[in-house]
Amino acid sequence: MAEEQEEAAGREDDAEALRQQRIQEVLLAINAADEHRLGRLLDEMHPADVADLMEQVGDRTRQLLLRFWGRDIGGEILSELDEGVRAEVIEALPDSVLSEAVLDLESDDIVDLVENLEDDRKDAVLDALPAADRVAVEQALNWPEYSAGRLMQREVVTAPEHWTVGQTIDHLRREDRHLPEQFYHVILVDPTMTPTGYVTLGKLLSSARATALKSITEHSFRTVPVEMYEGDVAYIFNQYHLISVPVVDKDDRLVGVITIDDAMAVLDEEHGEDMLRLAGVTEESSLSDSAIETTRLRLPWLAVNLCTAILASLVIALFEDVIAQVVALAVLMPIVASMGGNAGTQSLTVAVRAIATKDLTVSNLWRVVGRELLVGMLNGVVFAIVMGVVALAWFGSAQIGLVIALAMVVNLAVAALAGILVPVTMERLGVDPALASGTFVTTVTDVVGFFAFLGTASMVLL
Amino acid sequence: MAEEQEEAAGREDDAEALRQQRIQEVLLAINAADEHRLGRLLDEMHPADVADLMEQVGDRTRQLLLRFWGRDIGGEILSELDEGVRAEVIEALPDSVLSEAVLDLESDDIVDLVENLEDDRKDAVLDALPAADRVAVEQALNWPEYSAGRLMQREVVTAPEHWTVGQTIDHLRREDRHLPEQFYHVILVDPTMTPTGYVTLGKLLSSARATALKSITEHSFRTVPVEMYEGDVAYIFNQYHLISVPVVDKDDRLVGVITIDDAMAVLDEEHGEDMLRLAGVTEESSLSDSAIETTRLRLPWLAVNLCTAILASLVIALFEDVIAQVVALAVLMPIVASMGGNAGTQSLTVAVRAIATKDLTVSNLWRVVGRELLVGMLNGVVFAIVMGVVALAWFGSAQIGLVIALAMVVNLAVAALAGILVPVTMERLGVDPALASGTFVTTVTDVVGFFAFLGTASMVLL
């Protein structure tokens, strides 16, 4: 494991080094105001890397880069940019350049690009599109945000069910210039445009011309409804190893197709959101946000946390008298809280991850809850003994050792329970289980921990 | 956002309901010992869903299921199972069934399946394979774990650079039965088997027979070295929207190809690992582990956390006298610790995520650090004012209000710094930045927080 990590890190450093060198060259060209050289460097780079570079440089550098090279910016780069930076860049581009850039994108990328533009810019871009694309984009924009309808590309490659391999290939040859950039299946449709199966291009290529398409369709075939949440679409791709999936409207008619690269991007975003939300960071945040913006985004959860922390303090306040007499309690309090918070976070994270991967379901919920409780108690007993001994040795009081030992068992058991029940409950309520569950779990562990610790203390020591 | 969440939840419930219904039917069939019905139900399900079901049911049910149906278990199901459950299932299967099951897998899946078997079982499986597959698997097993070599499939579809579309299609037709299940490109190779480009099957199908392959190759073409860490491979797929990538040895010779569905699975695992490690949970854990096993996996980080918590307590112990005189301090301590821990976790998570997505690099590190520090101080000032007022109102002491206000500013600033510097440093050291950074960050915030709070208190109040 460690070894693997080091190797990985080593390799990352190499790749990183190359990236950095390239970035330095670009920065030099910018500072030298060498438009020609800058253009050559950026044209050589992959749009995704140019986008990363634009996100990583400072605002001033980015503005210079745009001034020198903005006219040549391609649509692919725009669609790779983070929301924040993209808005800033698009802001700086004249409509003509923007429309030009958008022309070389597929409809799904155009949708992603224009959905957040103000109406006037949006219209400017749409007006510049060929009629067909414009209609496609406008229709896509009618589907709910984060739905399959927004994710799919409208360009589909279909064939009547009764066709043969030969007919299909001849048709594709004729269709040439109308074919989408990427497609991996030919979708079989009946006369009502309802998808009834699909054939991989590999099978198509390797089968005799006379072969009937119907005879070489894939078992993996399935469709998704156009309103499906994009996160669920990504899950289906990953679960069933799909490469592309036809999207159908409520009448089961084919309206588009989603390819795995878009699904992978969604999976990546979803994971990032879960991780950040667990930590009480809104998922809109990005490294390129300003300090003010970032503060605005993080402050709300800190405020929530303050309230819950004050709640814990109120519990302590109930026991001021015993603390005043036995200051050792004040010294040990943070250990109880910290251990509870840690154990709670462990089960919480496992639960949130399991919910995201659909591994935690009603069929195993109670078994898992039981397991977590048992784990919590086992760890509780272990650390009760350890801390009991430590406290005894430290303060020479068996009573204090007993008190913290008891608190440890109670707190770790409760932490384990809260860690799984909080996210599960939130999910039942239709709330994202990752959404600041952390704060709620630590509140429970703090309150229960302090109450158990100081409560038993006031009984045993007074 | 909220609305989207609810919709998503709603849809998940539907899908979930269907899943659960199917699971209930299977359980009924098992309890009724109705082998025939059980077989029919399971055969209708996707291997991935059968695998999930086997992970979610209890041990006893799983054993029954294996007894009634084990003989019919397919290789696909085995390769979908979690490590833990898979080991248990394979344990229960006779060599004959295991070898049979493995036969219908591609070499990459066989590798994934046998790499964790004990040698005798491994040999039993390998012996059952056709010579070619056996060699392929054994060679793959020579590549380091978590490397591209383990992830790739050996079955590749190549064509000499100078071929035309027609020649290639005719060749594929002849090759039919040797073609891999999934392939999306024909890889162009020179006489030394060095890949020089690739052609999508879509282009191949839509181009005239006379077209030279060279004239329709993809710009996106790139190869990965066979030793590359699988996580980096996944990153490249996601960054450059690849569908499949040729894998080359150190002499640049083609040794295999990785397809995006495998890369997506790796991306998914990597995310899960990051998330769990951040919470101090080793990534080997799975919901199907026993309570004992789970305790064993979680205890170590709790132990580390105990040591760091004791460290924080030692700081408090330094100020026993001031606490004894002003118990209000003991009441307020947890607020300082909790706010620091929370702010620290926020920047930590953002940093870990940014490192994983390679958005945090040497070129923007210091800008980001500066931003985090500023954010920390801004939040610090806000909550200093809030808590100052609260403390004043609560304990009627302007001094206590002043003390906690000061502690708040210091602690949130330090928390923000630690949150980003800890993971960055770990990464520089070649350690996974997600690995328990959380514990280290909260240690820093606890120690600094208590020191700032109680230190200023003892100066101001004594």
Interface residues (C-beta under 8 A of the other chain):
Chain A: A2 E4 Q5 E6 E7 A8 A9 G10 R11 E12 A15 E16 R19 Q20 I23 Q24 L27 H46 A48 D49 D52 E55 Q56 V57 G58 P144 E145 Y146 V157 I169 L172 R173 E175 D176 L179 P180 Q182 F183 Y184 T200 L201 G202 L204 L205 S206 S207 A208 E227 M228 Y229 G231 D232 F237 N238 Q239 Y240 H241 L242 I243 I260 D261 A263 M264 A265 L267 D268 H271 G272 D274 M275 L276 L278 A279 G280 V281 S285 S286 L287 S290 A291 I292 T294 T295 R298 L299 W301 L302 A303 N305 L306 T308 A309 I310 A312 S313 I316 A317 E320 I323 A324 V327 A328 L329 A330 V331 L332 M333 P334 I335 A337 S338 M339 G341 N342 A343 T345 Q346 L348 T349 V350 V352 R353 A354 T357 K358 D359 L360 T361 V362 S363 N364 R367 V368 R371 L374 V375 L378 N379 V382 F383 V386 M387 V390 E427 G430 V431 D432 G438 T439 T442 D446 F450
Chain B: A2 E4 Q5 E6 E7 A8 A9 G10 R11 E12 A15 E16 R19 Q20 I23 Q24 H46 A48 D49 D52 E55 Q56 V57 G58 P144 E145 Y146 V157 I169 L172 R173 E175 D176 L179 P180 Q182 F183 Y184 T200 L201 G202 L204 L205 S206 S207 A208 E227 M228 Y229 G231 D232 F237 N238 Q239 Y240 H241 L242 I243 I260 D261 A263 M264 A265 L267 D268 H271 G272 D274 M275 L276 L278 A279 G280 V281 S285 S286 L287 S290 A291 I292 T294 T295 R298 L299 W301 L302 A303 N305 L306 T308 A309 I310 A312 S313 I316 A317 E320 I323 A324 V327 A328 L329 A330 V331 L332 M333 P334 I335 A337 S338 M339 G341 N342 A343 T345 Q346 L348 T349 V350 V352 R353 A354 T357 K358 D359 L360 T361 V362 S363 N364 R367 V368 R371 L374 V375 L378 N379 V382 F383 V386 M387 V390 E427 G430 V431 D432 G438 T439 T442 D446 F450
